[in-house]
Amino acid sequence: MFRAFAPVDIPEGLAKADPDYDVYEQTLCTSVMCAESGVYYFAPAWNRRVSAVRPLAEGNEIRYFGLGDRQDVDYRN
């Protein structure tokens, strides 16, 4: 899926949002989710490394995970 979405990524500074202002559009994150397992895969624009988060059984708490810098799939929980 990441390869399928790659052609529509907008790199920083490529597409001007408004001709009257210096505001540019940018793809911030590419993400996909497996419907069977519920695993959420994502890659931010500044680090194309694919990270994955597995859903928790209870799912009632918010958890934060740091982003790595290696180019592989890294499960954060």
PyMOL Python script that loads the backbone (N, CA, C, O; Angstrom):
from pymol import cmd

cmd.read_pdbstr("""\
ATOM      1  N   MET A   1       0.817  -1.198   0.000  1.00  0.00           N
ATOM      2  CA  MET A   1       0.000   0.000   0.000  1.00  0.00           C
ATOM      3  C   MET A   1       0.860   1.261   0.000  1.00  0.00           C
ATOM      4  O   MET A   1       0.481   2.272  -0.591  1.00  0.00           O
ATOM      5  N   PHE A   2       2.011   1.204   0.658  1.00  0.00           N
ATOM      6  CA  PHE A   2       2.858   2.397   0.685  1.00  0.00           C
ATOM      7  C   PHE A   2       3.366   2.726  -0.717  1.00  0.00           C
ATOM      8  O   PHE A   2       3.479   3.897  -1.080  1.00  0.00           O
ATOM      9  N   ARG A   3       3.668   1.705  -1.495  1.00  0.00           N
ATOM     10  CA  ARG A   3       4.089   1.951  -2.891  1.00  0.00           C
ATOM     11  C   ARG A   3       2.929   2.488  -3.717  1.00  0.00           C
ATOM     12  O   ARG A   3       3.129   3.327  -4.595  1.00  0.00           O
ATOM     13  N   ALA A   4       1.724   2.015  -3.446  1.00  0.00           N
ATOM     14  CA  ALA A   4       0.562   2.500  -4.186  1.00  0.00           C
ATOM     15  C   ALA A   4       0.295   3.981  -3.896  1.00  0.00           C
ATOM     16  O   ALA A   4      -0.129   4.717  -4.786  1.00  0.00           O
ATOM     17  N   PHE A   5       0.541   4.422  -2.649  1.00  0.00           N
ATOM     18  CA  PHE A   5       0.306   5.817  -2.271  1.00  0.00           C
ATOM     19  C   PHE A   5       1.480   6.746  -2.616  1.00  0.00           C
ATOM     20  O   PHE A   5       1.307   7.964  -2.646  1.00  0.00           O
ATOM     21  N   ALA A   6       2.661   6.189  -2.875  1.00  0.00           N
ATOM     22  CA  ALA A   6       3.855   7.003  -3.121  1.00  0.00           C
ATOM     23  C   ALA A   6       3.699   8.001  -4.273  1.00  0.00           C
ATOM     24  O   ALA A   6       4.181   9.127  -4.140  1.00  0.00           O
ATOM     25  N   PRO A   7       3.060   7.658  -5.387  1.00  0.00           N
ATOM     26  CA  PRO A   7       2.945   8.636  -6.478  1.00  0.00           C
ATOM     27  C   PRO A   7       2.141   9.894  -6.130  1.00  0.00           C
ATOM     28  O   PRO A   7       2.280  10.913  -6.807  1.00  0.00           O
ATOM     29  N   VAL A   8       1.316   9.844  -5.102  1.00  0.00           N
ATOM     30  CA  VAL A   8       0.525  11.024  -4.750  1.00  0.00           C
ATOM     31  C   VAL A   8       1.084  11.784  -3.547  1.00  0.00           C
ATOM     32  O   VAL A   8       0.471  12.752  -3.096  1.00  0.00           O
ATOM     33  N   ASP A   9       2.236  11.361  -3.021  1.00  0.00           N
ATOM     34  CA  ASP A   9       2.890  12.122  -1.948  1.00  0.00           C
ATOM     35  C   ASP A   9       3.296  13.497  -2.478  1.00  0.00           C
ATOM     36  O   ASP A   9       3.784  13.615  -3.602  1.00  0.00           O
ATOM     37  N   ILE A  10       3.096  14.515  -1.680  1.00  0.00           N
ATOM     38  CA  ILE A  10       3.485  15.879  -2.064  1.00  0.00           C
ATOM     39  C   ILE A  10       4.700  16.262  -1.220  1.00  0.00           C
ATOM     40  O   ILE A  10       4.552  16.502  -0.021  1.00  0.00           O
ATOM     41  N   PRO A  11       5.903  16.328  -1.813  1.00  0.00           N
ATOM     42  CA  PRO A  11       7.096  16.736  -1.054  1.00  0.00           C
ATOM     43  C   PRO A  11       6.987  18.199  -0.611  1.00  0.00           C
ATOM     44  O   PRO A  11       6.317  19.005  -1.256  1.00  0.00           O
ATOM     45  N   GLU A  12       7.644  18.518   0.476  1.00  0.00           N
ATOM     46  CA  GLU A  12       7.622  19.884   1.013  1.00  0.00           C
ATOM     47  C   GLU A  12       8.136  20.874  -0.027  1.00  0.00           C
ATOM     48  O   GLU A  12       9.190  20.663  -0.627  1.00  0.00           O
ATOM     49  N   GLY A  13       7.385  21.954  -0.238  1.00  0.00           N
ATOM     50  CA  GLY A  13       7.796  23.013  -1.148  1.00  0.00           C
ATOM     51  C   GLY A  13       7.439  22.788  -2.604  1.00  0.00           C
ATOM     52  O   GLY A  13       7.813  23.599  -3.451  1.00  0.00           O
ATOM     53  N   LEU A  14       6.727  21.716  -2.926  1.00  0.00           N
ATOM     54  CA  LEU A  14       6.413  21.427  -4.326  1.00  0.00           C
ATOM     55  C   LEU A  14       5.114  22.086  -4.796  1.00  0.00           C
ATOM     56  O   LEU A  14       5.068  22.627  -5.901  1.00  0.00           O
ATOM     57  N   ALA A  15       4.071  22.050  -3.984  1.00  0.00           N
ATOM     58  CA  ALA A  15       2.759  22.558  -4.389  1.00  0.00           C
ATOM     59  C   ALA A  15       2.367  23.769  -3.556  1.00  0.00           C
ATOM     60  O   ALA A  15       2.222  23.675  -2.337  1.00  0.00           O
ATOM     61  N   LYS A  16       2.195  24.905  -4.220  1.00  0.00           N
ATOM     62  CA  LYS A  16       1.814  26.126  -3.522  1.00  0.00           C
ATOM     63  C   LYS A  16       0.311  26.117  -3.282  1.00  0.00           C
ATOM     64  O   LYS A  16      -0.468  25.932  -4.218  1.00  0.00           O
ATOM     65  N   ALA A  17      -0.098  26.314  -2.037  1.00  0.00           N
ATOM     66  CA  ALA A  17      -1.511  26.251  -1.661  1.00  0.00           C
ATOM     67  C   ALA A  17      -2.279  27.472  -2.148  1.00  0.00           C
ATOM     68  O   ALA A  17      -3.444  27.359  -2.530  1.00  0.00           O
ATOM     69  N   ASP A  18      -1.637  28.640  -2.138  1.00  0.00           N
ATOM     70  CA  ASP A  18      -2.309  29.879  -2.527  1.00  0.00           C
ATOM     71  C   ASP A  18      -1.288  30.736  -3.265  1.00  0.00           C
ATOM     72  O   ASP A  18      -0.203  30.975  -2.734  1.00  0.00           O
ATOM     73  N   PRO A  19      -1.596  31.204  -4.466  1.00  0.00           N
ATOM     74  CA  PRO A  19      -0.616  32.002  -5.227  1.00  0.00           C
ATOM     75  C   PRO A  19      -0.266  33.330  -4.577  1.00  0.00           C
ATOM     76  O   PRO A  19       0.771  33.912  -4.895  1.00  0.00           O
ATOM     77  N   ASP A  20      -1.111  33.827  -3.669  1.00  0.00           N
ATOM     78  CA  ASP A  20      -0.859  35.119  -3.025  1.00  0.00           C
ATOM     79  C   ASP A  20      -0.004  35.002  -1.759  1.00  0.00           C
ATOM     80  O   ASP A  20       0.457  36.017  -1.236  1.00  0.00           O
ATOM     81  N   TYR A  21       0.213  33.788  -1.261  1.00  0.00           N
ATOM     82  CA  TYR A  21       0.957  33.595  -0.023  1.00  0.00           C
ATOM     83  C   TYR A  21       2.014  32.520  -0.203  1.00  0.00           C
ATOM     84  O   TYR A  21       1.907  31.676  -1.092  1.00  0.00           O
ATOM     85  N   ASP A  22       3.024  32.554   0.635  1.00  0.00           N
ATOM     86  CA  ASP A  22       4.074  31.538   0.589  1.00  0.00           C
ATOM     87  C   ASP A  22       3.709  30.348   1.465  1.00  0.00           C
ATOM     88  O   ASP A  22       4.458  29.980   2.371  1.00  0.00           O
ATOM     89  N   VAL A  23       2.565  29.754   1.192  1.00  0.00           N
ATOM     90  CA  VAL A  23       2.093  28.584   1.926  1.00  0.00           C
ATOM     91  C   VAL A  23       2.115  27.407   0.957  1.00  0.00           C
ATOM     92  O   VAL A  23       1.573  27.486  -0.146  1.00  0.00           O
ATOM     93  N   TYR A  24       2.746  26.320   1.380  1.00  0.00           N
ATOM     94  CA  TYR A  24       2.869  25.147   0.520  1.00  0.00           C
ATOM     95  C   TYR A  24       2.167  23.952   1.143  1.00  0.00           C
ATOM     96  O   TYR A  24       2.141  23.798   2.364  1.00  0.00           O
ATOM     97  N   GLU A  25       1.592  23.099   0.279  1.00  0.00           N
ATOM     98  CA  GLU A  25       0.984  21.864   0.744  1.00  0.00           C
ATOM     99  C   GLU A  25       2.061  20.796   0.883  1.00  0.00           C
ATOM    100  O   GLU A  25       3.092  20.854   0.214  1.00  0.00           O
ATOM    101  N   GLN A  26       1.817  19.820   1.756  1.00  0.00           N
ATOM    102  CA  GLN A  26       2.760  18.726   1.951  1.00  0.00           C
ATOM    103  C   GLN A  26       2.010  17.522   2.519  1.00  0.00           C
ATOM    104  O   GLN A  26       1.124  17.674   3.359  1.00  0.00           O
ATOM    105  N   THR A  27       2.371  16.332   2.054  1.00  0.00           N
ATOM    106  CA  THR A  27       1.847  15.116   2.664  1.00  0.00           C
ATOM    107  C   THR A  27       2.531  14.956   4.006  1.00  0.00           C
ATOM    108  O   THR A  27       3.758  14.891   4.068  1.00  0.00           O
ATOM    109  N   LEU A  28       1.765  14.892   5.079  1.00  0.00           N
ATOM    110  CA  LEU A  28       2.346  14.789   6.417  1.00  0.00           C
ATOM    111  C   LEU A  28       2.610  13.349   6.833  1.00  0.00           C
ATOM    112  O   LEU A  28       3.580  13.071   7.539  1.00  0.00           O
ATOM    113  N   CYS A  29       1.750  12.432   6.399  1.00  0.00           N
ATOM    114  CA  CYS A  29       1.873  11.052   6.838  1.00  0.00           C
ATOM    115  C   CYS A  29       1.138  10.145   5.855  1.00  0.00           C
ATOM    116  O   CYS A  29       0.080  10.504   5.338  1.00  0.00           O
ATOM    117  N   THR A  30       1.701   8.982   5.604  1.00  0.00           N
ATOM    118  CA  THR A  30       1.013   7.946   4.844  1.00  0.00           C
ATOM    119  C   THR A  30       0.702   6.830   5.819  1.00  0.00           C
ATOM    120  O   THR A  30       1.583   6.393   6.560  1.00  0.00           O
ATOM    121  N   SER A  31      -0.551   6.356   5.833  1.00  0.00           N
ATOM    122  CA  SER A  31      -0.915   5.321   6.793  1.00  0.00           C
ATOM    123  C   SER A  31      -1.892   4.327   6.177  1.00  0.00           C
ATOM    124  O   SER A  31      -2.689   4.671   5.304  1.00  0.00           O
ATOM    125  N   VAL A  32      -1.813   3.098   6.646  1.00  0.00           N
ATOM    126  CA  VAL A  32      -2.736   2.042   6.247  1.00  0.00           C
ATOM    127  C   VAL A  32      -3.040   1.191   7.477  1.00  0.00           C
ATOM    128  O   VAL A  32      -2.266   1.159   8.433  1.00  0.00           O
ATOM    129  N   MET A  33      -4.182   0.501   7.435  1.00  0.00           N
ATOM    130  CA  MET A  33      -4.558  -0.357   8.552  1.00  0.00           C
ATOM    131  C   MET A  33      -5.029  -1.697   8.013  1.00  0.00           C
ATOM    132  O   MET A  33      -5.793  -1.745   7.049  1.00  0.00           O
ATOM    133  N   CYS A  34      -4.586  -2.775   8.622  1.00  0.00           N
ATOM    134  CA  CYS A  34      -5.005  -4.116   8.242  1.00  0.00           C
ATOM    135  C   CYS A  34      -6.370  -4.386   8.875  1.00  0.00           C
ATOM    136  O   CYS A  34      -6.511  -4.340  10.097  1.00  0.00           O
ATOM    137  N   ALA A  35      -7.370  -4.664   8.045  1.00  0.00           N
ATOM    138  CA  ALA A  35      -8.730  -4.898   8.543  1.00  0.00           C
ATOM    139  C   ALA A  35      -8.829  -6.182   9.360  1.00  0.00           C
ATOM    140  O   ALA A  35      -9.666  -6.274  10.258  1.00  0.00           O
ATOM    141  N   GLU A  36      -7.990  -7.173   9.066  1.00  0.00           N
ATOM    142  CA  GLU A  36      -8.058  -8.444   9.791  1.00  0.00           C
ATOM    143  C   GLU A  36      -7.414  -8.363  11.172  1.00  0.00           C
ATOM    144  O   GLU A  36      -8.002  -8.798  12.162  1.00  0.00           O
ATOM    145  N   SER A  37      -6.212  -7.809  11.235  1.00  0.00           N
ATOM    146  CA  SER A  37      -5.477  -7.788  12.506  1.00  0.00           C
ATOM    147  C   SER A  37      -5.672  -6.497  13.285  1.00  0.00           C
ATOM    148  O   SER A  37      -5.472  -6.475  14.499  1.00  0.00           O
ATOM    149  N   GLY A  38      -6.060  -5.417  12.607  1.00  0.00           N
ATOM    150  CA  GLY A  38      -6.193  -4.129  13.265  1.00  0.00           C
ATOM    151  C   GLY A  38      -4.873  -3.401  13.432  1.00  0.00           C
ATOM    152  O   GLY A  38      -4.834  -2.346  14.065  1.00  0.00           O
ATOM    153  N   VAL A  39      -3.777  -3.941  12.877  1.00  0.00           N
ATOM    154  CA  VAL A  39      -2.472  -3.284  12.979  1.00  0.00           C
ATOM    155  C   VAL A  39      -2.484  -2.030  12.112  1.00  0.00           C
ATOM    156  O   VAL A  39      -2.919  -2.063  10.961  1.00  0.00           O
ATOM    157  N   TYR A  40      -2.001  -0.923  12.678  1.00  0.00           N
ATOM    158  CA  TYR A  40      -1.959   0.381  12.025  1.00  0.00           C
ATOM    159  C   TYR A  40      -0.518   0.652  11.612  1.00  0.00           C
ATOM    160  O   TYR A  40       0.363   0.730  12.468  1.00  0.00           O
ATOM    161  N   TYR A  41      -0.265   0.797  10.312  1.00  0.00           N
ATOM    162  CA  TYR A  41       1.070   1.069   9.774  1.00  0.00           C
ATOM    163  C   TYR A  41       1.123   2.525   9.335  1.00  0.00           C
ATOM    164  O   TYR A  41       0.167   3.031   8.748  1.00  0.00           O
ATOM    165  N   PHE A  42       2.228   3.198   9.615  1.00  0.00           N
ATOM    166  CA  PHE A  42       2.340   4.605   9.226  1.00  0.00           C
ATOM    167  C   PHE A  42       3.784   4.972   8.931  1.00  0.00           C
ATOM    168  O   PHE A  42       4.718   4.335   9.418  1.00  0.00           O
ATOM    169  N   ALA A  43       3.949   6.022   8.116  1.00  0.00           N
ATOM    170  CA  ALA A  43       5.269   6.566   7.791  1.00  0.00           C
ATOM    171  C   ALA A  43       5.121   8.076   7.635  1.00  0.00           C
ATOM    172  O   ALA A  43       4.451   8.534   6.709  1.00  0.00           O
ATOM    173  N   PRO A  44       5.736   8.862   8.527  1.00  0.00           N
ATOM    174  CA  PRO A  44       5.644  10.318   8.389  1.00  0.00           C
ATOM    175  C   PRO A  44       6.495  10.808   7.210  1.00  0.00           C
ATOM    176  O   PRO A  44       7.420  10.118   6.783  1.00  0.00           O
ATOM    177  N   ALA A  45       6.186  11.977   6.697  1.00  0.00           N
ATOM    178  CA  ALA A  45       6.871  12.513   5.520  1.00  0.00           C
ATOM    179  C   ALA A  45       8.358  12.730   5.767  1.00  0.00           C
ATOM    180  O   ALA A  45       9.161  12.544   4.852  1.00  0.00           O
ATOM    181  N   TRP A  46       8.741  13.112   6.962  1.00  0.00           N
ATOM    182  CA  TRP A  46      10.150  13.407   7.249  1.00  0.00           C
ATOM    183  C   TRP A  46      10.964  12.153   7.544  1.00  0.00           C
ATOM    184  O   TRP A  46      12.186  12.234   7.666  1.00  0.00           O
ATOM    185  N   ASN A  47      10.322  11.006   7.661  1.00  0.00           N
ATOM    186  CA  ASN A  47      11.025   9.744   7.915  1.00  0.00           C
ATOM    187  C   ASN A  47      10.196   8.640   7.260  1.00  0.00           C
ATOM    188  O   ASN A  47       9.176   8.231   7.816  1.00  0.00           O
ATOM    189  N   ARG A  48      10.608   8.155   6.101  1.00  0.00           N
ATOM    190  CA  ARG A  48       9.819   7.196   5.347  1.00  0.00           C
ATOM    191  C   ARG A  48       9.866   5.793   5.949  1.00  0.00           C
ATOM    192  O   ARG A  48       9.418   4.839   5.313  1.00  0.00           O
ATOM    193  N   ARG A  49      10.384   5.655   7.126  1.00  0.00           N
ATOM    194  CA  ARG A  49      10.420   4.387   7.837  1.00  0.00           C
ATOM    195  C   ARG A  49       8.998   3.973   8.177  1.00  0.00           C
ATOM    196  O   ARG A  49       8.212   4.791   8.656  1.00  0.00           O
ATOM    197  N   VAL A  50       8.657   2.707   7.934  1.00  0.00           N
ATOM    198  CA  VAL A  50       7.321   2.216   8.255  1.00  0.00           C
ATOM    199  C   VAL A  50       7.306   1.741   9.700  1.00  0.00           C
ATOM    200  O   VAL A  50       8.106   0.889  10.084  1.00  0.00           O
ATOM    201  N   SER A  51       6.409   2.284  10.493  1.00  0.00           N
ATOM    202  CA  SER A  51       6.208   1.856  11.877  1.00  0.00           C
ATOM    203  C   SER A  51       4.834   1.212  11.977  1.00  0.00           C
ATOM    204  O   SER A  51       3.959   1.473  11.152  1.00  0.00           O
ATOM    205  N   ALA A  52       4.646   0.374  12.984  1.00  0.00           N
ATOM    206  CA  ALA A  52       3.365  -0.299  13.161  1.00  0.00           C
ATOM    207  C   ALA A  52       2.981  -0.302  14.631  1.00  0.00           C
ATOM    208  O   ALA A  52       3.835  -0.400  15.512  1.00  0.00           O
ATOM    209  N   VAL A  53       1.682  -0.193  14.880  1.00  0.00           N
ATOM    210  CA  VAL A  53       1.146  -0.239  16.235  1.00  0.00           C
ATOM    211  C   VAL A  53       0.070  -1.316  16.263  1.00  0.00           C
ATOM    212  O   VAL A  53      -0.867  -1.289  15.465  1.00  0.00           O
ATOM    213  N   ARG A  54       0.206  -2.258  17.180  1.00  0.00           N
ATOM    214  CA  ARG A  54      -0.815  -3.296  17.354  1.00  0.00           C
ATOM    215  C   ARG A  54      -1.875  -2.773  18.316  1.00  0.00           C
ATOM    216  O   ARG A  54      -1.535  -2.096  19.286  1.00  0.00           O
ATOM    217  N   PRO A  55      -3.150  -3.070  18.072  1.00  0.00           N
ATOM    218  CA  PRO A  55      -4.197  -2.605  18.988  1.00  0.00           C
ATOM    219  C   PRO A  55      -4.108  -3.323  20.337  1.00  0.00           C
ATOM    220  O   PRO A  55      -3.776  -4.507  20.409  1.00  0.00           O
ATOM    221  N   LEU A  56      -4.410  -2.583  21.391  1.00  0.00           N
ATOM    222  CA  LEU A  56      -4.433  -3.174  22.724  1.00  0.00           C
ATOM    223  C   LEU A  56      -5.783  -3.845  22.951  1.00  0.00           C
ATOM    224  O   LEU A  56      -6.791  -3.424  22.384  1.00  0.00           O
ATOM    225  N   ALA A  57      -5.804  -4.878  23.772  1.00  0.00           N
ATOM    226  CA  ALA A  57      -7.048  -5.606  24.030  1.00  0.00           C
ATOM    227  C   ALA A  57      -8.111  -4.691  24.648  1.00  0.00           C
ATOM    228  O   ALA A  57      -9.270  -4.719  24.234  1.00  0.00           O
ATOM    229  N   GLU A  58      -7.719  -3.883  25.636  1.00  0.00           N
ATOM    230  CA  GLU A  58      -8.693  -3.020  26.300  1.00  0.00           C
ATOM    231  C   GLU A  58      -8.961  -1.747  25.509  1.00  0.00           C
ATOM    232  O   GLU A  58     -10.100  -1.283  25.474  1.00  0.00           O
ATOM    233  N   GLY A  59      -7.950  -1.173  24.877  1.00  0.00           N
ATOM    234  CA  GLY A  59      -8.122  -0.013  24.023  1.00  0.00           C
ATOM    235  C   GLY A  59      -8.683   1.233  24.671  1.00  0.00           C
ATOM    236  O   GLY A  59      -9.285   2.052  23.976  1.00  0.00           O
ATOM    237  N   ASN A  60      -8.513   1.416  25.981  1.00  0.00           N
ATOM    238  CA  ASN A  60      -9.098   2.561  26.671  1.00  0.00           C
ATOM    239  C   ASN A  60      -8.094   3.649  27.032  1.00  0.00           C
ATOM    240  O   ASN A  60      -8.489   4.691  27.555  1.00  0.00           O
ATOM    241  N   GLU A  61      -6.833   3.439  26.773  1.00  0.00           N
ATOM    242  CA  GLU A  61      -5.839   4.434  27.170  1.00  0.00           C
ATOM    243  C   GLU A  61      -5.101   4.977  25.946  1.00  0.00           C
ATOM    244  O   GLU A  61      -4.938   4.279  24.945  1.00  0.00           O
ATOM    245  N   ILE A  62      -4.664   6.214  26.040  1.00  0.00           N
ATOM    246  CA  ILE A  62      -3.872   6.831  24.985  1.00  0.00           C
ATOM    247  C   ILE A  62      -2.407   6.582  25.304  1.00  0.00           C
ATOM    248  O   ILE A  62      -1.953   6.848  26.417  1.00  0.00           O
ATOM    249  N   ARG A  63      -1.669   6.070  24.325  1.00  0.00           N
ATOM    250  CA  ARG A  63      -0.238   5.828  24.505  1.00  0.00           C
ATOM    251  C   ARG A  63       0.519   6.535  23.395  1.00  0.00           C
ATOM    252  O   ARG A  63       0.036   6.632  22.267  1.00  0.00           O
ATOM    253  N   TYR A  64       1.698   7.025  23.716  1.00  0.00           N
ATOM    254  CA  TYR A  64       2.544   7.714  22.763  1.00  0.00           C
ATOM    255  C   TYR A  64       3.805   6.909  22.546  1.00  0.00           C
ATOM    256  O   TYR A  64       4.338   6.311  23.481  1.00  0.00           O
ATOM    257  N   PHE A  65       4.292   6.892  21.293  1.00  0.00           N
ATOM    258  CA  PHE A  65       5.487   6.146  20.930  1.00  0.00           C
ATOM    259  C   PHE A  65       6.417   7.062  20.149  1.00  0.00           C
ATOM    260  O   PHE A  65       5.969   7.829  19.297  1.00  0.00           O
ATOM    261  N   GLY A  66       7.695   6.983  20.435  1.00  0.00           N
ATOM    262  CA  GLY A  66       8.681   7.753  19.683  1.00  0.00           C
ATOM    263  C   GLY A  66       8.862   7.169  18.292  1.00  0.00           C
ATOM    264  O   GLY A  66       8.598   5.986  18.075  1.00  0.00           O
ATOM    265  N   LEU A  67       9.311   7.993  17.344  1.00  0.00           N
ATOM    266  CA  LEU A  67       9.562   7.524  15.985  1.00  0.00           C
ATOM    267  C   LEU A  67      11.028   7.140  15.841  1.00  0.00           C
ATOM    268  O   LEU A  67      11.911   7.874  16.284  1.00  0.00           O
ATOM    269  N   GLY A  68      11.286   6.005  15.230  1.00  0.00           N
ATOM    270  CA  GLY A  68      12.659   5.565  14.991  1.00  0.00           C
ATOM    271  C   GLY A  68      13.199   6.150  13.704  1.00  0.00           C
ATOM    272  O   GLY A  68      12.511   6.909  13.021  1.00  0.00           O
ATOM    273  N   ASP A  69      14.437   5.797  13.371  1.00  0.00           N
ATOM    274  CA  ASP A  69      15.032   6.326  12.147  1.00  0.00           C
ATOM    275  C   ASP A  69      15.518   5.246  11.187  1.00  0.00           C
ATOM    276  O   ASP A  69      16.077   5.582  10.143  1.00  0.00           O
ATOM    277  N   ARG A  70      15.329   3.970  11.492  1.00  0.00           N
ATOM    278  CA  ARG A  70      15.718   2.888  10.598  1.00  0.00           C
ATOM    279  C   ARG A  70      14.596   2.605   9.616  1.00  0.00           C
ATOM    280  O   ARG A  70      13.424   2.789   9.947  1.00  0.00           O
ATOM    281  N   GLN A  71      14.937   2.159   8.412  1.00  0.00           N
ATOM    282  CA  GLN A  71      13.954   1.886   7.374  1.00  0.00           C
ATOM    283  C   GLN A  71      13.501   0.424   7.421  1.00  0.00           C
ATOM    284  O   GLN A  71      13.968  -0.393   6.627  1.00  0.00           O
ATOM    285  N   ASP A  72      12.602   0.093   8.337  1.00  0.00           N
ATOM    286  CA  ASP A  72      12.042  -1.248   8.459  1.00  0.00           C
ATOM    287  C   ASP A  72      10.700  -1.158   9.178  1.00  0.00           C
ATOM    288  O   ASP A  72      10.277  -0.070   9.568  1.00  0.00           O
ATOM    289  N   VAL A  73      10.030  -2.294   9.353  1.00  0.00           N
ATOM    290  CA  VAL A  73       8.784  -2.311  10.121  1.00  0.00           C
ATOM    291  C   VAL A  73       9.139  -2.566  11.567  1.00  0.00           C
ATOM    292  O   VAL A  73       9.791  -3.561  11.884  1.00  0.00           O
ATOM    293  N   ASP A  74       8.720  -1.680  12.441  1.00  0.00           N
ATOM    294  CA  ASP A  74       9.067  -1.766  13.856  1.00  0.00           C
ATOM    295  C   ASP A  74       7.796  -1.683  14.683  1.00  0.00           C
ATOM    296  O   ASP A  74       7.159  -0.631  14.730  1.00  0.00           O
ATOM    297  N   TYR A  75       7.418  -2.767  15.333  1.00  0.00           N
ATOM    298  CA  TYR A  75       6.232  -2.758  16.177  1.00  0.00           C
ATOM    299  C   TYR A  75       6.556  -2.015  17.468  1.00  0.00           C
ATOM    300  O   TYR A  75       7.529  -2.354  18.141  1.00  0.00           O
ATOM    301  N   ARG A  76       5.767  -1.016  17.824  1.00  0.00           N
ATOM    302  CA  ARG A  76       6.017  -0.161  18.973  1.00  0.00           C
ATOM    303  C   ARG A  76       5.325  -0.625  20.242  1.00  0.00           C
ATOM    304  O   ARG A  76       5.540  -0.032  21.298  1.00  0.00           O
ATOM    305  N   ASN A  77       4.500  -1.667  20.177  1.00  0.00           N
ATOM    306  CA  ASN A  77       3.876  -2.173  21.411  1.00  0.00           C
ATOM    307  C   ASN A  77       3.681  -3.669  21.299  1.00  0.00           C
ATOM    308  O   ASN A  77       3.172  -4.297  22.228  1.00  0.00           O
TER     309      ASN A  77
END
""", "prot")
cmd.dss("prot")
cmd.show_as("cartoon", "prot")
cmd.util.cbc("prot")
cmd.orient("prot")
